[in-house]
Amino acid sequence: MKSIWEMDAPIGLAFFFGPALIIGIMMLISGFNTVSAIMVLVLVLCGLKYMHTSIIGKYRIMKSIVNSIHLKKDSKILDAGCGHGAEYVS
């Protein structure tokens, strides 16, 4: 498992947690608002899902795909997508 510092595009977290923080601060200043609270909750949950997918989820998917194609033990796989690459050791 990777750490949060090794996740793909960590700047993407700013698009979820940034607005959630701003809306939360506005709610503290102007008072509780149900719609705003729901927006904060949704943004935080989406940010957490983004983190999970980048840190854990993609490796689980990669492992299931690699295991399903029955490669030899000494095979190598090139991850030629975007990001800093992924490593799979069986």
MODELLER restraints for C-alpha pairs under 7 A, 6 or more apart:
rsr = mdl.restraints
at = mdl.atoms
rsr.add(forms.Gaussian(group=physical.xy_distance, feature=features.Distance(at['CA:1:A'], at['CA:55:A']), mean=6.61, stdev=0.5))
rsr.add(forms.Gaussian(group=physical.xy_distance, feature=features.Distance(at['CA:1:A'], at['CA:56:A']), mean=6.11, stdev=0.5))
rsr.add(forms.Gaussian(group=physical.xy_distance, feature=features.Distance(at['CA:2:A'], at['CA:55:A']), mean=5.46, stdev=0.5))
rsr.add(forms.Gaussian(group=physical.xy_distance, feature=features.Distance(at['CA:3:A'], at['CA:55:A']), mean=6.70, stdev=0.5))
rsr.add(forms.Gaussian(group=physical.xy_distance, feature=features.Distance(at['CA:4:A'], at['CA:55:A']), mean=6.84, stdev=0.5))
rsr.add(forms.Gaussian(group=physical.xy_distance, feature=features.Distance(at['CA:7:A'], at['CA:54:A']), mean=5.59, stdev=0.5))
rsr.add(forms.Gaussian(group=physical.xy_distance, feature=features.Distance(at['CA:7:A'], at['CA:55:A']), mean=5.54, stdev=0.5))
rsr.add(forms.Gaussian(group=physical.xy_distance, feature=features.Distance(at['CA:8:A'], at['CA:54:A']), mean=5.97, stdev=0.5))
rsr.add(forms.Gaussian(group=physical.xy_distance, feature=features.Distance(at['CA:8:A'], at['CA:83:A']), mean=5.84, stdev=0.5))
rsr.add(forms.Gaussian(group=physical.xy_distance, feature=features.Distance(at['CA:13:A'], at['CA:47:A']), mean=5.93, stdev=0.5))
rsr.add(forms.Gaussian(group=physical.xy_distance, feature=features.Distance(at['CA:16:A'], at['CA:43:A']), mean=5.15, stdev=0.5))
rsr.add(forms.Gaussian(group=physical.xy_distance, feature=features.Distance(at['CA:16:A'], at['CA:44:A']), mean=6.34, stdev=0.5))
rsr.add(forms.Gaussian(group=physical.xy_distance, feature=features.Distance(at['CA:16:A'], at['CA:46:A']), mean=6.78, stdev=0.5))
rsr.add(forms.Gaussian(group=physical.xy_distance, feature=features.Distance(at['CA:16:A'], at['CA:47:A']), mean=5.18, stdev=0.5))
rsr.add(forms.Gaussian(group=physical.xy_distance, feature=features.Distance(at['CA:17:A'], at['CA:43:A']), mean=6.63, stdev=0.5))
rsr.add(forms.Gaussian(group=physical.xy_distance, feature=features.Distance(at['CA:17:A'], at['CA:44:A']), mean=6.07, stdev=0.5))
rsr.add(forms.Gaussian(group=physical.xy_distance, feature=features.Distance(at['CA:17:A'], at['CA:47:A']), mean=6.50, stdev=0.5))
rsr.add(forms.Gaussian(group=physical.xy_distance, feature=features.Distance(at['CA:20:A'], at['CA:40:A']), mean=4.69, stdev=0.5))
rsr.add(forms.Gaussian(group=physical.xy_distance, feature=features.Distance(at['CA:20:A'], at['CA:43:A']), mean=5.89, stdev=0.5))
rsr.add(forms.Gaussian(group=physical.xy_distance, feature=features.Distance(at['CA:20:A'], at['CA:44:A']), mean=6.60, stdev=0.5))
rsr.add(forms.Gaussian(group=physical.xy_distance, feature=features.Distance(at['CA:23:A'], at['CA:36:A']), mean=6.70, stdev=0.5))
rsr.add(forms.Gaussian(group=physical.xy_distance, feature=features.Distance(at['CA:23:A'], at['CA:40:A']), mean=6.67, stdev=0.5))
rsr.add(forms.Gaussian(group=physical.xy_distance, feature=features.Distance(at['CA:24:A'], at['CA:40:A']), mean=6.70, stdev=0.5))
rsr.add(forms.Gaussian(group=physical.xy_distance, feature=features.Distance(at['CA:27:A'], at['CA:33:A']), mean=6.74, stdev=0.5))
rsr.add(forms.Gaussian(group=physical.xy_distance, feature=features.Distance(at['CA:79:A'], at['CA:85:A']), mean=5.73, stdev=0.5))
rsr.add(forms.Gaussian(group=physical.xy_distance, feature=features.Distance(at['CA:79:A'], at['CA:86:A']), mean=6.27, stdev=0.5))
